[in-house]
Amino acid sequence: MSTSPPSAEPSRPAVQRILHIAFWGVDAHTTAAAFETHARAQPGWTERLQITAHVLPKTVDAGTDAITDWLAAELGTAPHPHLSLLVPSDPARHTVPIELQLRSALIQAGVSFQVLYGAAMTEQVRNTANALALTAKAILPSSERACFAVNDTTKPIHPRMRSWNCEKCSDPECEHKLFTGLLPA
């Protein structure tokens, strides 16, 4: 009686997760398009990202429930984003009240978001890439997040704070010294 080895099934490639990035705001489309261009130049990013721009309609007025209603409709049609970025608009456009209401609506809807800072578009794209790298590190297994590493040497991803060393501190305005000096002896 001969026994045959168990049939080996062909190995399937591991399923890789798609990261959903949502840009929110009056100028979300411009930043999303710039980041999408950047993503196309990065190996492995295009097939791993879904980028969505949620642009507030020009007809939305601050002080009404229109933003909350618009947000509910947007959240109902798009997948839950892994990374939500609020894109501040140019202050000259006088959209600050609308953006504050959008922040409030995002918070009430339970959408965690980061405000995307940067004066120039290149800074906003770099900051988006940094936020993406941190998000990938937090939610993807190590085998999948390597393609999202940021190799930008002009700005560290995690700038280090000065290490705490009280014994060698010679700063006369050191908060630690000021506050411990207030304690009764």
N, C-alpha and C positions, 0 to 999 in steps of 0.2 A: 504494500500500500504506500503510495507516494503522496507526500503532502506538498502542495504548492504554496509558495509564499503568498501572504495576503497581497491583494492587488493594491498597488500604491496609486492613490488619486493624484492627479496633477496638482501641483501647488498653485494656489491662486495668489496673486499679488495682494499685499495687505491693503485694506481700504484706508485711504487717507482722508482725514476730516477737512472739510471746506470751512475756512474762517470767514465769517460774515462781518463786514465793516460797514457801519452806517454813519454817514455825515449828515448832520442836522443844521439847519439855519437858513438865513436869507441867501447867503453866498455859498451854500453847500455844493452846488453843482460845479463851480470853478475849482474848488479844492479837490473834490472827488475826481474830476477829470485829470488834474495834474498828478494826483497820486496814482491813478490808473496808468498813466503814461510811464511813471517811474516803476510801477510794478511789472510792466511788460519787459523792462530792461533787466529785471532780476531773475536769475534762473530758478525755475520751479514755482514762482509766485502766481503766475497767471492762472494755472489750473487749480490752485489752492485757495484763491480768494474770490469772494463775491462782494463787490463794492456797490453800495446803494447810496444815492444822494436824495435826501428828503428835504426838498426846498419848500419853504413857507410860501404860500401863494401871496401875491401882492395885494390881494383883496382882504387879507386878514388884518383886523384892527386890534390893537392892544386894549385890554380892559373888557373884552368880550369872551364868551366861551368858545369862540371860533377856533382858537389854537388847540384847545383841549379836544374839540370834536375832530379837527384835522389830524391830530396826533393819534387819536383812537382809530381813525380810518387807516392811517399809515401803518400802525402796528398790526392791524388786522390783515393787511395784505402782504407784509414782508416777514421773512423768518426772523426770529429773535437774534439780534446781533451779538457777536462775541465782543465787539469793540464799538462803542458809540462815541463819536466825536462831535462836539458842538463847535461850529465854525463861527467865530464872531465876525460881524460885518464891519465895514468901514464906519467909524464913528460919524463921519460927515453925512452919512445916509440917514441919520436920526432913527435908527431901528432898535436902539437900546431897550425901550419899553417892551417891544415885541419879543426880543431875545430873552429878557427877564421872565416874561410870561411863558416862553418856551421852556426855559430851565425849570420853572415851577411845574409845568405840565409833565415834563420828563420825570421829575422826582415823584410826583403824584402817581404816575403810571408805573413806577417801580423800575424805570430804565436807568441803570447806572451809566454815567457818561463822564467824559473828560473834556475840558475846554481846550481846544487846539490853539495854542499861541504861536506867534511868529509874525514879524512885520512883513517879511517877504514870503512869496509863495514857496521858495526853496526851503525856508525855515519850517514852514507848515508841513511840507512833504517830508522833511527829515524828522520832524517831531512825530508825524504819523507813523513813519517807519520804526521809530523808537518805541512808540506805544504798541505797535503790532508785534515787535520782538518780545516785549514784556508780556503781552497777552498770550502769544504762542508758548512762551516759557511756562506760563501759569497753567495752561489748559491742555497742551499737547504732550504726548509722551516724548521722551528725548529723541527717539528715532525719527520723529516727524518734524521737530521744530528746528532742525539744523538749517534748513533752507531759509528761515526767516531771520538768521543772524544778521546784524547790522555791522558793516565794516567801515563805518564812517569815522575817520581818525580826527576830523576837525572838531568834533564835540563828543565827549564821552557820554555813553548811554546813562550811566549812573555816576554822576559827579560825587566824589567822596567829600564828606565833611571833615573838618580837622579832628583828629583823634583826641579824645578826652584824656588829659593827663594833668590833674590838679597839682601834683607835686612840683611840676616844672612850669606851671603857669605864671607868667610875669605880667599878665594883662591887668592894669590897675582898675579897669572897669568890668572885670569878670563878674558875671551874674552870680556864679556860685560863691565867690568870695563875698559879694555884697549881701546875699541872702543869708549865708551862714554867719555873717557878722551881726545880723539882726537877732539871732537866737540868743536867749538868755544863757549866761554861762553857768 
